[in-house]
Amino acid sequence: MIKTILALTSGARDAAQRYHIVAAIRDKKNMEVARLAGGEEVQLVLSGDLIARIAAQTCRQSGLSVVYTELLDFGGDEIYFHHEPQLAGKTFGDVLLAYEQSAVIGIFHEDGRILLNPPMETSIAAGDQIIAISEDDDTIRLTTVTELGIDEQSIQAADPVEPTPERTLILGWNLRAPIIISELDNYVAPGSVVTVVAEVEGWNAARRELPPFQNLTVSYQLGNTTDRAMLNSLQVQTYHYIIVLSNSDGLDIQKADAHTLVTLLHLRQIGHAYSHPFSIVSEILDVRNRQLAEAAQADDFIISDRLISLMLAQLAENKRLTAVFQGLFDPEGSELYLKPASDYVQLGTAINFYTVVEAARRQGSIAIGYRLDAEAFNPAASYGIKINPPKSHPVTFGSEDRIVVLAEN
């Protein structure tokens, strides 16, 4: 990859000619030299880091990988930059309700700074652009409706909940595992536990490179994750979250996915036997195997190569999206969460999405969609995920439904 970048940038060309190069790098140690080779003409995606961060976030929030896929897939709504002169002088909080068919998530300042979910009182300057989720760039149009139909009686705020320690089980090992563990340390409460079980001993060298954890205690155990007796010995029913990693470093794609599917089948049977609702997130390498994984009833799937391909395609279209996605995946600042609908609005009452956006705005967050639990296992309904719904359309939430928000925690 680095040789190819060098070949492109060092070849004969006009002095004013500039390339827009997008590349995926597997090993973090090669990032700096790749930047040196490409300079400002290259946008780099650290593929292992990207998948690891999505895995760490998704294991604690079933459905989040579907949200990211929806944002990256050109078949649905994507992220655009848009200049709207009429917004000059307004606050960011005002702008959230200014669009019926677009969800504003940030500001691109004239000086090049990108802010996601800035303070609601942040003022929009004349040269600024909004960053919005929309079906297309020409669908970002100010609403002409003056009465938004916000139901004040339905808006509510959740009582603060003190974080408690969590137990996470990681079955399998690959190059992304150390990053996943490090990422989890950013999200969990002190006293949390991660147990790693895999057939390989590759973690011995990898874990020596890991920094000390602030919130996690990590243990490692050698074991075959497709062995039912071994899984029973782990008492998997005592864990809150389970991540099934693909053995992509040691097996070919189909064998690795078959290994994952067998593990998933055992886990689901154990879950049913103990009536324990632990969340399972699995890594699938071949998108064609997703339907088989759905039959095994995993809560969420991370299809590594597809997500990386979609990310590269998005950055090829617009290099400014690099900073946007870096912000979304960074544990510092605002990220995407799926939070209980009851944290924002009353349940069992039909309300429009303007009401949800206003409820989230009052808590310093941005509501960009929701997940309906009744459709969580329906691929035809995007597994219940609705990103950027029309704000005037009514929706009724139940106790297991979630609001997709961009928030600091």
Secondary structure, DSSP 8 states (H G I E B T S, - for coil): -HHHHHHHHHS---TT----EEEEES-GGGHHHHHHHHGGGEEEEEHHHHHHHHHHHHHTSTTHHHHHHHHH-TTS-EEEEE--GGGTT-BHHHHTTSBSSEEEEEEE-TTS-EEES--TT-B--TT-EEEEEESSGGG--B---S-----GGGB-----------EEEEES--TTHHHHHHHHHHHS-TTEEEEEEES--THHHHHHTS---SSEEEEEEE--TT-HHHHHHHTGGG-SEEEE---TTTS-HHHHHHHHHHHHHHHHHHHHHHT---EEEEEESSGGGHHHHHHTT-SEEEEHHHHHHHHHHHHHH-TTHHHHHHHHH-SSS-EEEEEEGGGTB-TTS-EEHHHHHHHHHTTT-EEEEEE-GGGTT-GGGGGGEEES--TTSEE---TT-EEEEEE--
